[in-house]
């Protein structure tokens, strides 16, 4: 399904719970949660609502993330143990915007704001709630 105007696609890797990696890929319609113990659950027909995609896209626009970058900046080295690393790819019109950062990157606040918006949308998503509920947590 082709999304209109600002409702393009996202692909991101996030950690929302200690030791849990979340993959959201609206282009391939995948939602995956993986625990540090290599226990994973996946949904293969995942979609966010038009309203949620619009909210995410509008936040990406307001944070200046859907425009060409002069140069790709490397993430800073993070000495915090453990620390969270993030990857985000935004697909808008015919352009692709790829970002990588970690929680120590103080100059990447716009990415952290967008990550928080995406995670808040995900936390309210019924499919994600079911995925979390079905996930066999290792003790």
N, CA, C and O of each residue as an XYZ file, in Angstrom:
556
protein
N       0.842     -1.184      0.000
C       0.000      0.000      0.000
C       0.885      1.246      0.000
O       1.711      1.400      0.900
N       0.745      2.101     -0.943
C       1.521      3.348     -1.026
C       0.910      4.383     -0.111
O      -0.296      4.625     -0.147
N       1.733      4.983      0.696
C       1.263      6.004      1.623
C       1.380      7.369      0.955
O       2.280      7.594      0.145
N       0.479      8.269      1.292
C       0.462      9.571      0.648
C       1.219     10.619      1.458
O       1.417     10.469      2.663
N       1.632     11.671      0.782
C       2.263     12.852      1.351
C       3.356     12.487      2.352
O       4.411     11.989      1.960
N       3.118     12.725      3.615
C       4.140     12.566      4.641
C       4.057     11.192      5.311
O       4.664     10.987      6.362
N       3.336     10.274      4.736
C       3.136      8.976      5.379
C       4.013      7.913      4.748
O       3.509      6.872      4.326
N       5.299      8.148      4.674
C       6.173      7.191      4.026
C       6.541      6.083      5.003
O       5.730      5.750      5.867
N       7.701      5.514      4.903
C       8.043      4.327      5.669
C       9.215      4.596      6.612
O       9.998      5.527      6.419
N       9.306      3.745      7.640
C      10.403      3.833      8.594
C      10.964      2.442      8.825
O      10.261      1.438      8.710
N      12.228      2.408      9.148
C      12.864      1.184      9.597
C      13.792      1.596     10.719
O      14.640      2.469     10.536
N      13.643      0.984     11.870
C      14.484      1.372     12.986
C      14.757      0.240     13.937
O      13.940     -0.666     14.101
N      15.913      0.298     14.564
C      16.287     -0.648     15.600
C      16.364      0.135     16.903
O      17.079      1.132     16.997
N      15.629     -0.320     17.899
C      15.562      0.407     19.157
C      15.652     -0.568     20.318
O      15.354     -1.753     20.174
N      16.057     -0.068     21.444
C      15.990     -0.831     22.680
C      15.022     -0.099     23.584
O      15.263      1.046     23.966
N      13.922     -0.761     23.929
C      12.946     -0.081     24.777
C      12.933     -0.665     26.175
O      12.488     -0.001     27.111
N      13.402     -1.867     26.339
C      13.542     -2.492     27.647
C      14.975     -2.985     27.755
O      15.551     -3.390     26.745
N      15.569     -2.967     28.934
C      16.948     -3.446     29.035
C      17.076     -4.857     28.447
O      16.354     -5.774     28.837
N      18.008     -5.008     27.504
C      18.248     -6.314     26.922
C      17.292     -6.722     25.818
O      17.379     -7.851     25.335
N      16.382     -5.851     25.398
C      15.432     -6.185     24.340
C      15.653     -5.268     23.148
O      15.630     -4.045     23.285
N      15.864     -5.857     21.987
C      16.043     -5.113     20.746
C      14.738     -5.178     19.968
O      14.163     -6.251     19.785
N      14.278     -4.024     19.514
C      13.039     -3.935     18.742
C      13.392     -3.518     17.324
O      14.129     -2.553     17.123
N      12.869     -4.241     16.343
C      12.988     -3.850     14.944
C      11.589     -3.491     14.468
O      10.665     -4.299     14.560
N      11.441     -2.275     13.960
C      10.196     -1.839     13.331
C      10.545     -1.554     11.883
O      11.413     -0.725     11.608
N       9.886     -2.226     10.956
C      10.142     -2.001      9.538
C       8.792     -1.924      8.835
O       8.200     -2.948      8.495
N       8.311     -0.700      8.620
C       7.004     -0.545      7.988
C       7.082     -0.767      6.484
O       6.056     -0.987      5.840
N       8.273     -0.712      5.920
C       8.434     -0.967      4.489
C       8.240     -2.458      4.191
O       7.551     -2.824      3.239
N       8.849     -3.301      5.005
C       8.725     -4.750      4.844
C       7.617     -5.333      5.729
O       7.380     -6.541      5.710
N       6.946     -4.487      6.494
C       5.842     -4.857      7.391
C       6.268     -5.895      8.435
O       5.599     -6.908      8.638
N       7.402     -5.612      9.092
C       7.936     -6.519     10.113
C       8.038     -5.791     11.447
O       8.450     -4.633     11.515
N       7.656     -6.488     12.491
C       7.899     -6.046     13.866
C       8.535     -7.230     14.570
O       7.957     -8.316     14.618
N       9.741     -7.020     15.123
C      10.456     -8.103     15.778
C      10.980     -7.620     17.116
O      11.477     -6.500     17.231
N      10.869     -8.457     18.113
C      11.454     -8.189     19.426
C      12.410     -9.335     19.734
O      12.064    -10.506     19.584
N      13.613     -8.981     20.164
C      14.619     -9.990     20.462
C      15.245     -9.694     21.807
O      15.693     -8.578     22.068
N      15.271    -10.694     22.647
C      15.900    -10.568     23.957
C      17.383    -10.844     23.839
O      17.827    -11.482     22.883
N      18.150    -10.370     24.801
C      19.587    -10.608     24.798
C      19.902    -12.100     24.849
O      20.997    -12.519     24.473
N      18.957    -12.890     25.307
C      19.141    -14.336     25.371
C      18.828    -15.004     24.030
O      18.718    -16.228     23.961
N      18.681    -14.205     22.957
C      18.390    -14.684     21.609
C      16.995    -15.269     21.446
O      16.737    -15.982     20.477
N      16.099    -14.983     22.367
C      14.698    -15.370     22.219
C      14.014    -14.256     21.444
O      14.068    -13.092     21.840
N      13.370    -14.617     20.337
C      12.772    -13.598     19.472
C      11.335    -13.937     19.139
O      10.950    -15.106     19.091
N      10.546    -12.899     18.910
C       9.179    -13.020     18.412
C       9.046    -12.046     17.262
O       9.674    -10.988     17.258
N       8.218    -12.407     16.275
C       8.089    -11.567     15.092
C       6.662    -11.580     14.568
O       5.955    -12.584     14.648
N       6.257    -10.423     14.026
C       5.001    -10.276     13.305
C       5.381     -9.901     11.886
O       6.154     -8.968     11.675
N       4.838    -10.628     10.900
C       5.258    -10.424      9.507
C       4.313     -9.573      8.676
O       4.602     -9.320      7.507
N       3.211     -9.127      9.225
C       2.288     -8.278      8.473
C       1.985     -6.996      9.249
O       0.851     -6.519      9.275
N       3.023     -6.456      9.876
C       2.869     -5.311     10.779
C       2.691     -4.008     10.016
O       3.418     -3.726      9.063
N       1.722     -3.225     10.444
C       1.522     -1.883      9.897
C       1.150     -0.939     11.030
O       0.441     -1.310     11.966
N       1.644      0.292     10.923
C       1.174      1.349     11.810
C       0.025      2.057     11.105
O      -0.057      2.049      9.877
N      -0.845      2.659     11.871
C      -1.982      3.373     11.285
C      -1.502      4.615     10.534
O      -0.400      5.112     10.767
N      -2.343      5.101      9.639
C      -2.037      6.346      8.918
C      -1.809      7.486      9.904
O      -0.924      8.319      9.704
N      -2.605      7.521     10.963
C      -2.477      8.568     11.981
C      -1.101      8.493     12.656
O      -0.438      9.513     12.845
N      -0.681      7.266     13.018
C       0.618      7.100     13.670
C       1.771      7.440     12.727
O       2.729      8.102     13.127
N       1.677      6.986     11.469
C       2.725      7.303     10.497
C       2.793      8.806     10.253
O       3.881      9.361     10.102
N       1.650      9.460     10.213
C       1.618     10.905     10.019
C       2.293     11.615     11.189
O       3.074     12.546     10.989
N       1.991     11.173     12.410
C       2.609     11.762     13.604
C       4.129     11.615     13.556
O       4.855     12.569     13.834
N       4.610     10.423     13.205
C       6.045     10.165     13.129
C       6.687     11.026     12.047
O       7.735     11.633     12.267
N       6.063     11.076     10.894
C       6.615     11.856      9.786
C       6.629     13.355     10.103
O       7.607     14.045      9.816
N       5.553     13.847     10.688
C       5.507     15.265     11.051
C       6.594     15.606     12.067
O       7.181     16.686     12.010
N       6.863     14.692     12.995
C       7.934     14.928     13.978
C       9.301     14.895     13.287
O      10.185     15.683     13.622
N       9.474     13.987     12.328
C      10.736     13.930     11.574
C      10.958     15.232     10.807
O      12.075     15.747     10.758
N       9.894     15.757     10.213
C       9.991     17.031      9.486
C      10.327     18.159     10.460
O      11.226     18.957     10.194
N       9.615     18.233     11.581
C       9.844     19.327     12.536
C      11.239     19.268     13.156
O      11.770     20.292     13.586
N      11.837     18.065     13.206
C      13.184     17.918     13.750
C      14.259     18.075     12.668
O      15.451     17.952     12.950
N      13.828     18.348     11.425
C      14.778     18.571     10.330
C      15.468     17.317      9.841
O      16.590     17.385      9.340
N      14.812     16.163      9.980
C      15.452     14.900      9.637
C      15.170     14.424      8.215
O      15.757     13.436      7.773
N      14.281     15.106      7.490
C      13.961     14.701      6.126
C      14.519     15.692      5.109
O      13.816     16.140      4.203
N      15.772     16.017      5.277
C      16.461     16.874      4.318
C      17.880     16.348      4.151
O      18.411     15.659      5.021
N      18.471     16.681      3.035
C      19.817     16.191      2.737
C      20.791     16.660      3.812
O      20.718     17.791      4.291
N      21.691     15.774      4.172
C      22.706     16.088      5.169
C      23.990     16.483      4.443
O      24.329     15.909      3.408
N      24.700     17.466      4.995
C      25.971     17.872      4.400
C      26.990     16.744      4.482
O      27.672     16.447      3.501
N      27.094     16.122      5.638
C      27.975     14.973      5.794
C      27.408     14.105      6.915
O      26.727     14.584      7.823
N      27.706     12.851      6.820
C      27.252     11.924      7.846
C      28.240     11.989      9.001
O      29.434     11.733      8.843
N      27.708     12.338     10.164
C      28.558     12.420     11.336
C      28.610     11.069     12.022
O      27.596     10.380     12.125
N      29.783     10.689     12.489
C      29.919      9.443     13.212
C      29.390      9.611     14.625
O      29.422     10.701     15.196
N      28.905      8.513     15.171
C      28.468      8.524     16.563
C      29.679      8.705     17.459
O      30.781      8.264     17.132
N      29.465      9.348     18.574
C      30.544      9.497     19.541
C      30.756      8.169     20.254
O      29.846      7.346     20.348
N      31.963      7.975     20.751
C      32.246      6.782     21.535
C      31.557      6.928     22.880
O      31.665      7.962     23.539
N      30.859      5.895     23.272
C      30.114      5.940     24.525
C      30.789      5.009     25.531
O      30.867      3.800     25.316
N      31.271      5.581     26.622
C      31.950      4.789     27.645
C      30.999      4.252     28.700
O      31.410      3.494     29.579
N      29.736      4.635     28.624
C      28.741      4.139     29.570
C      28.531      2.651     29.321
O      28.396      2.232     28.172
N      28.502      1.866     30.356
C      28.321      0.418     30.232
C      27.090      0.005     31.031
O      27.023      0.305     32.223
N      26.134     -0.655     30.438
C      25.945     -0.774     28.995
C      25.348      0.519     28.451
O      24.899      1.370     29.219
N      25.343      0.667     27.142
C      24.706      1.819     26.523
C      23.877      1.358     25.333
O      24.072      0.264     24.803
N      22.956      2.209     24.930
C      22.029      1.877     23.853
C      22.503      2.481     22.538
O      22.898      3.645     22.489
N      22.463      1.693     21.484
C      22.759      2.142     20.126
C      21.458      2.110     19.331
O      20.598      1.261     19.566
N      21.321      3.038     18.393
C      20.097      3.125     17.607
C      20.441      3.247     16.129
O      21.470      3.811     15.758
N      19.560      2.707     15.295
C      19.642      2.871     13.843
C      18.253      3.245     13.369
O      17.257      2.690     13.832
N      18.192      4.179     12.453
C      16.911      4.616     11.915
C      17.079      4.937     10.444
O      17.984      5.677     10.060
N      16.211      4.382      9.628
C      16.167      4.721      8.220
C      14.779      5.256      7.922
O      13.778      4.591      8.188
N      14.721      6.451      7.373
C      13.463      7.077      6.989
C      13.381      7.082      5.471
O      14.317      7.506      4.793
N      12.262      6.611      4.943
C      12.024      6.616      3.505
C      10.950      7.659      3.243
O       9.819      7.528      3.710
N      11.310      8.699      2.492
C      10.363      9.778      2.223
C      10.458     10.145      0.754
O      11.525     10.501      0.253
N       9.315     10.051      0.066
C       9.272     10.278     -1.373
C      10.310      9.361     -2.012
O      10.237      8.151     -1.795
N      11.254      9.854     -2.774
C      12.244      8.978     -3.397
C      13.583      8.998     -2.659
O      14.579      8.479     -3.161
N      13.604      9.596     -1.467
C      14.857      9.724     -0.719
C      14.895      8.765      0.469
O      13.864      8.366      1.010
N      16.119      8.412      0.854
C      16.362      7.563      2.017
C      17.306      8.309      2.943
O      18.329      8.836      2.505
N      16.964      8.352      4.218
C      17.777      9.045      5.224
C      18.151      8.029      6.292
O      17.277      7.490      6.971
N      19.437      7.765      6.444
C      19.900      6.765      7.399
C      20.658      7.444      8.535
O      21.516      8.297      8.308
N      20.327      7.052      9.750
C      20.971      7.620     10.937
C      21.409      6.498     11.869
O      20.718      5.490     12.010
N      22.562      6.682     12.503
C      23.022      5.806     13.573
C      23.541      6.698     14.689
O      24.243      7.677     14.437
N      23.194      6.358     15.915
C      23.646      7.139     17.054
C      23.549      6.298     18.306
O      23.042      5.177     18.276
N      24.040      6.846     19.410
C      23.913      6.159     20.695
C      23.467      7.155     21.745
O      23.412      8.360     21.499
N      23.153      6.640     22.905
C      22.577      7.494     23.940
C      23.538      8.548     24.466
O      23.109      9.471     25.159
N      24.821      8.439     24.159
C      25.800      9.440     24.598
C      25.926     10.608     23.624
O      26.568     11.609     23.942
N      25.318     10.493     22.437
C      25.386     11.559     21.431
C      24.487     12.722     21.841
O      23.306     12.749     21.496
N      25.033     13.661     22.561
C      24.239     14.798     23.050
C      23.784     15.715     21.919
O      22.792     16.429     22.062
N      24.506     15.699     20.789
C      24.125     16.550     19.660
C      23.093     15.884     18.743
O      22.759     16.432     17.693
N      22.596     14.730     19.121
C      21.599     14.009     18.318
C      20.230     14.015     19.009
O      19.477     13.045     18.919
N      19.924     15.101     19.687
C      18.667     15.189     20.425
C      17.448     15.073     19.509
O      16.423     14.524     19.915
N      17.546     15.583     18.281
C      16.405     15.487     17.370
C      16.098     14.025     17.053
O      14.934     13.658     16.891
N      17.129     13.194     16.965
C      16.916     11.762     16.740
C      16.326     11.088     17.977
O      15.472     10.209     17.862
N      16.777     11.497     19.145
C      16.224     10.929     20.382
C      14.748     11.305     20.530
O      13.939     10.493     20.978
N      14.406     12.529     20.155
C      13.010     12.963     20.221
C      12.159     12.115     19.286
O      11.086     11.654     19.676
N      12.623     11.904     18.053
C      11.869     11.080     17.113
C      11.797      9.638     17.590
O      10.745      9.008     17.480
N      12.883      9.106     18.112
C      12.884      7.736     18.655
C      11.844      7.606     19.752
O      11.122      6.610     19.807
N      11.759      8.600     20.628
C      10.766      8.564     21.711
C       9.341      8.597     21.168
O       8.464      7.906     21.689
N       9.102      9.392     20.128
C       7.776      9.435     19.501
C       7.425      8.064     18.923
O       6.317      7.567     19.122
N       8.376      7.457     18.207
C       8.144      6.143     17.615
C       7.871      5.104     18.703
O       6.959      4.289     18.568
N       8.649      5.131     19.767
C       8.449      4.152     20.841
C       7.120      4.382     21.560
O       6.468      3.416     21.956
N       6.704      5.642     21.737
C       5.399      5.920     22.357
C       4.267      5.395     21.482
O       3.300      4.832     21.994
N       4.378      5.573     20.174
C       3.382      5.031     19.244
C       3.361      3.508     19.364
O       2.296      2.895     19.431
N       4.534      2.917     19.390
C       4.625      1.458     19.460
C       4.045      0.911     20.768
O       3.356     -0.109     20.765
N       4.321      1.582     21.867
C       3.822      1.121     23.177
C       2.299      1.054     23.208
O       1.731      0.257     23.955
N       1.632      1.883     22.403
C       0.161      1.916     22.366
C      -0.421      0.993     21.297
O      -1.640      0.886     21.169
N       0.438      0.331     20.534
C       0.006     -0.500     19.419
C      -0.428     -1.878     19.918
O       0.297     -2.522     20.676
N      -1.609     -2.330     19.493
C      -2.147     -3.623     19.937
C      -1.273     -4.795     19.496
O      -1.092     -5.750     20.252
N      -0.739     -4.730     18.296
C       0.111     -5.810     17.792
C       1.368     -5.931     18.633
O       1.798     -7.036     18.962
N       1.958     -4.795     18.982
C       3.156     -4.806     19.822
C       2.829     -5.345     21.215
O       3.603     -6.118     21.780
N       1.706     -4.946     21.757
C       1.302     -5.436     23.082
C       1.153     -6.958     23.063
O       1.573     -7.639     23.999
N       0.558     -7.484     22.002
C       0.399     -8.935     21.871
C       1.741     -9.619     21.701
O       1.972    -10.686     22.271
N       2.629     -9.017     20.923
C       3.967     -9.573     20.723
C       4.707     -9.666     22.051
O       5.324    -10.688     22.349
N       4.647     -8.614     22.841
C       5.294     -8.613     24.157
C       4.678     -9.676     25.059
O       5.389    -10.377     25.779
N       3.364     -9.790     25.015
C       2.656    -10.752     25.850
C       3.034    -12.190     25.475
O       3.172    -13.043     26.352
N       3.199    -12.456     24.196
C       3.512    -13.794     23.702
C       4.981    -14.152     23.831
O       5.354    -15.319     23.709
N       5.811    -13.157     24.076
C       7.258    -13.399     24.099
C       7.654    -14.212     25.326
O       7.317    -13.843     26.451
N       8.368    -15.321     25.116
C       8.812    -16.149     26.256
C      10.048    -15.551     26.909
O      11.168    -15.768     26.446
N       9.848    -14.811     27.966
C      10.985    -14.167     28.631
C      11.817    -15.190     29.358
O      11.292    -16.051     30.063
N      13.121    -15.091     29.182
C      14.043    -16.004     29.862
C      14.283    -15.501     31.275
O      14.457    -14.303     31.500
N      14.289    -16.385     32.179
C      14.546    -16.052     33.590
C      16.031    -16.038     33.853
O      16.456    -15.779     34.979
